[in-house]
Amino acid sequence: MISARALTKTFGQGETAVTALDHVDIDIRENEFFTLLGPSGCGKTTLLRLIAGFELPTSGTIELDGQDITALPPHVRPVNTVFQNYALFPHMTVSENIGFGLKMLGKPSGEIDARVKQMLSLVQLEAMANRRTDQLSGGQQQRVALARALAPAPKVLLLDEPLAALDLKLRKNMQIELKSLQAETGITFIFVTHDQEEALTMSDRIAVMRDGQILQIGTPKEIYDKPTHRFVADFIGDINILEAEVEGTEGNQTRVRLKDGTTMLARSTGDAETQGHCAVALRPESIRVAQAGETPALQGQLENLVYMGSAHNLHLRLGSGEELVVRHGGSTEGMDLSQGAKIGVVIASGGARVLA
């Protein structure tokens, strides 16, 4: 549905020029919930604005459904945008807001009324049809903005952090509703966020961005379980990153030596080198406390114990001075969890990954 090649956007000129996007290539499929994820200033909103037509690229091309739209103005692109602040008309009713875009397109009143009714049902706001939008809650306003954007049946819907203003519980509920809306309408959604949980919850695929570039594209499981870059591993979820040196390879695994002298096998992914310095990435849930009689892969002193409700996070200090967080989901009965206690841990098969 969307194909961009060598897309570059530079703001300013000369020494003060800032490159917001740096030769980005990306393909977004039809009927896909695709998320652009990254920290502030990584270029994700700039990419969204280029697709919308609010900005023109410095170089590169954008195609939508096989048509070159690089130079087309926003109003002729089959694209709509939902903004973070919703941009609703407070003097209009919910129905009038939803029908506004259709009215601007010159649609007949009968068609507008039928489409507005359909959209009200889709976002479950039939009872609010005649209320002004400034009389609605934040979650209801967001649904109106979605309905207004979906009413003209765009090929692509762009969402620029539309959940940021909602409280935590409502935001979680809306994550599920957004994904359901996308599946029901069959429209390609491109969602911008810096919230990793939002991205993992809703997306078919995620593009992780940094400094105007895309570091990795994959499904939520691929991004979480098989990061190809140290930044991706560190940005998505909780993770331990231990410095190490490569000693050699054994099949598809790499033998590494940690700073405290411990050696282990780790799976090689992405741009990891087969020699020299590297990093070993370990998710807290891939590590467990060693049982009696087991040989621990690593040992450390317990510095802190954090109760998480369904689990405990054990913060260990390794001999190298590095911290290791272990997520323990079982009972702690009979365990010595006093500060300074020596605890050995076992790493699940495939749980260690080596990154450059």
N, C-alpha and C positions, 0 to 999 in steps of 0.2 A: 504493500500500500504506500509506504514512504521509502524512498531511496535517496540517500545523500552521498555525494562523492567529493572528497577533498574540500569539505566545507570549512571555510575560514572566515572569522569575523574579527576585525581589528578596530578598536575605538581610538581616535586621536591619530596624530602623525608625529613622525620624528622620534626624538628620544622619549617623549611622553606617551607614545603609543602603547596600548594595552591589547594583547591578543587574547580575546575571550574564548575563541574556538580555533583549534590548530589542526587543519587538514583532517577533519572528522569524516569517516566512512561509516554509514549505518544503513541497515535494512530493517524495516518494521513491517510485519506481516498483516494481512487482512484479518479482521476480527480478532485482534490480539490486544491484551492489556499489557502495555509496554511501559516500563518505568525508567526514568532517568534519575539516577541516585548519586548523590555526592554532597560534599560540604559546600557551604556558602562560597560563591566566587569560582566554582569549578566549571561553569559554562552551561549548566543544564537549562536554565531559564533562557539564556541567549539562544540555544538551539531550538527551544520551543517557540520563541518569538520569530525566528527565521522561518520555521515551518508555517506559522500563522501569517507571515507576511508583514509583521509589525516592524521588522528590521530586514534590510537587504544584506546578503553576504558580501564580504570583500572579494572572495573568490569561491569557486566551487558551484555545484549544481544541486537542486532539489527536484525530485520527481514525485508526483502523487498519482497513484494508479496509472503509471506509465506516461503521464503528461508532465512536461517540464513546467514547473510553476515558479522557478527561481525569481523571475521579475514580475510576477503577477501581483496586483494589489490585494489586500486582505479580503475585500468584499466580493471578489470573484472566485476565491478559493473555496472548495467544498469542505471547509474547516470551520469549527466553532471553538471558542475558548471559554473555560470557566476560571475566573480569577479568584485569588485568595480573599479579596474583599467582596466578592459576589457581584458588585456593580449593578445592583437592582435599582429600579425607579421607585422611591418611597411614596410618591403621590399616586402610584398606580396600584390596582388590585393584583392579586396573584395571577388571575386569568389574563389580565391586560399585560403583565410582564411576560408571561409565557408566549402570548400571541404577538408581541411587539415585532420580533424578527420576521414573522410571517407577513405581518402588515406591511413592513418596509419592502418585502419582496413582491408586494402587490397581489398577494393571494386573495381569492374571493372570500367574503365573510363566512359563508357556509363551511368552506374548507378549513378556515382558521378555527371556527368554533369546534368542529369535529376533532381537529388535531389537538387543541387545548384540552378538550375533555379526555382524550387519549393520554396525554402527558400527565394530567392531574391524577389519573388512575395509576399510571406507571410509577409515580413518586408518592402515591398514597396521600394526596392532599386535596381530595375532592371537597372535604368539609371546609377548607380554607379558601375556596375559589374567589370569594368576594371580599376577603380581608386585604387591607393594605399590607405591603411587605414589612413596613416598620412596626407592625403589630405582631410579628412572628418571632419565634426563637431562632437562635443561630442555626440549629440543625434544619429547621423548616426553611429558612432563607436559602440554605445551601441546596436543598431539594428544588426550590423554585429556580435557582440559577442553573441547575442541571437540566430541569425540564425545558427552560427557555433555550438552552444551547442545543438540546436534542430535538426540539420541535421541527426545525427545518430539515431534519434527517441528513446531517453532514456525513461525509465518508470518514472523517477523522474528528475526534473530540480531544482537545488539548486541555489539560487540567493543571493549573499552576498552583501547587500546594493548597488545594481548596479545603483541606481539613485542619489547617494550622490554627485557625481561630476557635476551634471547638474544644470543649473540655475532654479529658482523657476517655471517660466512659462513652460519651457520644461519638468521639472520634473512632473508637473501636467498632461501635455499631455501624457507623457509616462506611467503614472499610469493607464490611461484608455486603452492605447494600450497594456500594459502588460496583463491586465485582459482579453482583447479581444483575445490575442494570446493564453492564457491558455485555454479559452473556445473553441477556434477553433481547437487547437491541441489535446485536451483531455488529456494532460500530467499533472501529479501531480506537482504543483509548490510549493516549500518551500522557503519562502522569509524571509530574515533577515533584520530588520530595528530597529532603535530607534525612528523613526518618526511616531507618533500616527496617523497623518492624512493619511499617506501612508497605514498604516495597516487598518484603517477604510474604506478607499476608495476601496481597491482591494480585501480584504480577504473574503473567505467563512467562515473561522474560524481563531481565533487569540489565541495564547498562550502567556500570559504575564509572563515574567520571572524576577526573582530577586535573587541574591546571589546563582546562580547555581540551583535554583528550579523553578518549574512552579507553579504559584499561582492560575491561573484560565485559563480555556480554554472555549471559547464560540464564538458565532457569534459576529460581530461588535455591533449589537444592544444589545445583552446580556451583553457584556463587558461594554458597555457605560451606559446602563440603569440599569443593575443589578450587579454591582460589588460586589464580595463576600469578598473583602479584602480592607482595608484602602489604601494600596499602589496602588492597581489597580484603585480605584476610583480617587486617586490623580494624577496618571500617565496619565490617559486617559481623554483628554479634560479639560475644565475649570470646577472647582468645588469649593464649599465652604465646609469646614469641621469644624464643631463646636463641642467643647467638651461638654459632657453631662453625666448625671447619669440616669440609668434605674430605673423607679419607678414601673413598672409592665407591664403585657401584656394584650391586648384586642384582642382576635382572632389571626389573623396573623400580628397584629401590636403591637408595643411596645410604651408605654408611657414613655417619657423621660423629664427630667428637665435640661434646659440649664443653663449655668453659671450665666446668669442674672436673673434666677428664672422662666423664661417662660417655660410652659409645652406644649408639643405637641405630636401627634401620628406620628410615623415613621414606615415604613415597615421594617421588619426584614429580613436580607439576610446573607448568608454565615456563617461565624464563630462568628457572633454577640452573645454576652452573654445576658442572660435574667435577669442579675442583675449586679450591680456595674457600673464601668466606661465604657463609650462607646463614639462613635463619631457619629454625624449626618451629612450625606452628602447631599448637595443641589446643583443641577446644576443651574447656573445663569438663564437659560431659563425657569426653572420650577418655578421661582419667578416673580411676577409682582407687580407693584405699586398698592396699595389699592385705590379703587374708593371712592368717597364721600359716607358716610353711611356704608361702609364695616368695619368690625372689623379686624384690622391687626393682623397677626400671630406674626410679629416681627416689631420692630421700631428701627430706627437708624438715625444718623446725616450724611448728605451728606458731604463727604470729597473730592470727585473727580468725575468729569463727563468726560468720554472718548468717543469720537465720533468714531464709528466703520464702518461708511458708511451706512449699512442697519439697524443699531441699535445703541443704546447708552448703555455703561456700567456704572451703578451707583455704586460707591464705598461708602458703608455706614459703619459707625462705631457703633457697637451695644453697649448697656450699659455694657456688659461684657468686652469691650475693643477689642473684635474680629471684624475682617472685614467681611462684607457680600457684594458680588458683585451680582448685579441684572441686567439682560439684558432686556432693554426696547426697544421693536421693533416698538412701535407706535409713534404718534406725541407727542412732548414735549410741545406743545402750551398750555398755561394756567397753567403749572406746575411750582412750585417754586423749581428751581434747583440751587439756590444760595448756596454757601459753608456754611455749618452749618445748612441748612434747615432740619427740622424733617420730615422723610418720613416713612410711614407705608407700609408694604408689605404683600401680600397674597401668600401662597404656593399652587401650584397645587395639586390635589388629587394624592397621591402616589409619590409626588415629593421629600419627605424626606425619606431617608433610614438610618437605624442604622447599624453601623459597629463596630466591636471590636476595 
